[in-house]
Amino acid sequence: MRTADLGTLVIMSWSRDTPDGAVPFLLACSLGDGAGGPEATPAAVEGLLSRSGLAVGGDGVLDGTVLPALPISLLVVPGAAALTMPGVNAQFVPTPQWRAAVDERGYACLIFATRPWPGGETGDAAAVAAFANHEDTLATAAQVVLPVRSLRT
């Protein structure tokens, strides 16, 4: 894997209402602007995920809440959050709805796509939902439930 092929990684947060309350989600993906272009992005992201112990594809969602040695963490503080894994420390500003769902649940569902973002605004909720729920995205993504950590005061 060439780190330069990863390009710019973006994190998008949203929550989905269910009968049991809101569920917080994160979508992580590359913009496809790495040295090898969008064609090199899937292999670069898959290498990153593999080094973190995550497999791509399949129907399973890894439950990180029962894997204390998983080298991926989600830190949430007022007004900000950070996803950390080997080779990545991505900080982002979550939506208020996402923050409320995380505070209630204590976890977030991460979809880390190997497909590059197809273009357009990453802040467009409809575009994020369409990409995150697309069959090709889910079939080639790593999915993991991450426990939320916070700073202790």
N, C-alpha and C positions, 0 to 999 in steps of 0.2 A: 504494500500500500504506500502510495505517495501522499504525504500530508497535504501537499500543494493541490492535489486533486479534490480535496474536500470542498474547497471554496468557502464561501460565507455560510455559516450555519445560523438558522433562525429558529426561534422558539415561539410558538403561538399558543395562547391559553384560552380555554372556553369551558363552559359547563353545560351539561345537558340535563334537563329535567326528566325525572323518572317518577313512578309512583312512590318510591322510597326516598325521594328528595333529589337534590341536584348532585350530579357526579362530575368532578373536575377532570378535565383532559388537558394534555399537552401534546402538541405536534412539533416534533423536531425534524428539520430537513435542511438540505443544502439548497442554495439558490442555483447551483449548477454552474457557478462562475469560477471554478477552479482552473488550474493550469491545463488540464486535459479536457475542459469543457463538460457539458452535461453528459456526454458519453462515458466519461471516466468516473462520474459521481457515484453510481451504484456500487462499484467495486471498492471505492475508497470508503464509503460509509459502511459497507458490510465488514471491511477490515477493522474499522473503528469499533463497531458493535461486537465483533468476535473477540477483540482484545478485552472487552468489558464483560465477557461471559454471556452475551446475548445472541440468540439465533434469530435468523430472519425467516419469515414465511410461516406456514403452518397455521393451525387453528388455535394453538395454545397461547395463553397469556401468562407470563411468568409472574408469580406472586413474590415480589421483592420484600413484602412485609414480614416474610418468614425466612428470609435469607440475609442474616446480618453481615455476612462476608461479601455480599454483592458490592462491587466497587463503583456503585452509582448512588448518588445522593441528591436529594431535593431539599434545599434550605429555603425557608420562607420567613421573611421579616416584613414589618409594615412597609407597604409600598413597593416591595421588590421580592424577587426570588432568584435562585441560581440552581441550575442543573450541572452537576459535576460528575465526570467520569474520566477514565484515563485518556488524556489528550484533549479534554474539553472542560472549560469552565464558562458556561453560557449564562449570563445574567439577563433577566428580562423583567418587565413591569407587567404583572398579571392584571386581568380585568377584575373589577370589584366582585362580580358574580363568581368568578373562579376562586377568589380568595375566600369568600363566604363558604363555598362548597368545600374547600380544603380545610378550613377551620372546623367545619362540621364533621367531615369524614376522617381527617387525619392522613389521607393519602391522595395521590393523583394517578391517573392512568396515562402513561406515556406511550405514544405511538412515534417511533423513530423511523422515518421513511428512508428507504434507500433511493427512491425516485426523487429527482430534483423537483423543486417547486416549479410549476409550469409557467409562471409569470403572473403579472398582475399584482395587486396590492395584498400584502400579507395581513393587513388589518381588516380586510373584507370578510365578514363572518360567513357569508354564503360561499365564497371561494374556498375558505379554509375547510368548511364542512364538506363541500364537494370533493376536495382533494383527500381529506382524511378518511372519508367513507368510501372512496373509490376502490373497487375490487382490486385493481392493479397495485394501489398503494398498500392496502392491507395484506395482500398476498406476498409482498416483498418487504414488509416492515417488521421490526422487532416491537413487541408489545409487552409492557411490564407495568405492574402496579407498584408505585414507589411510596414508601412511607415518608411523611413530611417531618423534617427536622426544623427546629427553631433555635434561636439563640437563648440561652438561659440567662435570666437576670438575677 
